[in-house]
């Protein structure tokens, strides 16, 4: 995508024709003027933000495995539902609970 936004307007034959030409932003994207090194740097930065666990998902699975020790949804709900909550609709006395 970075390459597309960087050179779309400079090399239109490379990217083909869009079916929705009125939606193409030519003011902010399409000719960013980035060097090849800057493109490589941006790709490396985005790779650093990529959760590597998502890259290890076996084919056919939609979601990654939950690591051992992470509580299930029901356990989390039980933890939070058993906590005492203050009734915020009742005014409190100064210095009282």
N, C-alpha and C positions, 0 to 999 in steps of 0.2 A: 504494500500500500504506500509505503514511503516513496518508493521509486515512481509509482503512478502519480502521486501528488507532486513530486519533484519535476517530472518530465512530460506529463500528459500533454501539455500545450505545445511543447517543443517537438514531440515525436508522435503526432496524432495517429499516424499509420500503424504504430506499434500497439496502440491500445484499442483500436477499432472505434466504431461509431456507437454512441449511446442511444437507447430508445427514448430517453427523456432529456433532450438537450437543454431545455429551459431550467432544469434543476442542477446543472453543472455550475459550480462556483469557480469562475475564472479570475475573480479578484484576489482571493486568498490562497488558492491552490492551483496547481497545474504547471507553475514555473517558479519553484521555490529558490532556485539558484544554488542548491546544495552541491558540494563536491562529492565525489565518490567516497572519500574518507568520512565526510560528515554523515552520509547515508549509512555507512558501515557502523559509525559510532552510535547513531540513533537506533539501529537494529540491535546492537549489543546492549544498549540501555534498556530497550523493551524486553529483551531476553532475560535481563537481570530481574525484571518485575514479573516474569512468568513463573507461576507455581510449577515447579518441576514434577510434582506428583501428578499433575494433569497430563504430562507427557508419558507417564508410565501406565495409563489406563489400558487394560487388555481390550482387544477388539471385541465388540459386542456389548461391553459395559458402557453405561451412560455416565455414571458417576464414579469417582475414585473410591477406594476402600477407606473406611473410617479407621484411623490409627487406633491401636489397642490403648485402652485407658481413657478414651474420650467417652463421656457419658452419653447414653442414648437420650432421645427427646423426652421419653417418659420419665427418666431419672432426673433430668433437669427440671421438668415441670413439678415433680414431686418435691424437689429441693426448694423451689421458690414458693410453691403453694403452701408449704408448712410453716413458712416464716410469718410471724405476727406482724400485722400491718396496723398502723395507727389510723383511726377514723378521722379523716381530715374534715369531715362535716361538723364535728363537735368542736366548739371553741375551747381553747386551752386556757387555764388560769396562769397568770405570770408566776413563775417559780414552781408550778406543779408539773405533773407528768402529762 
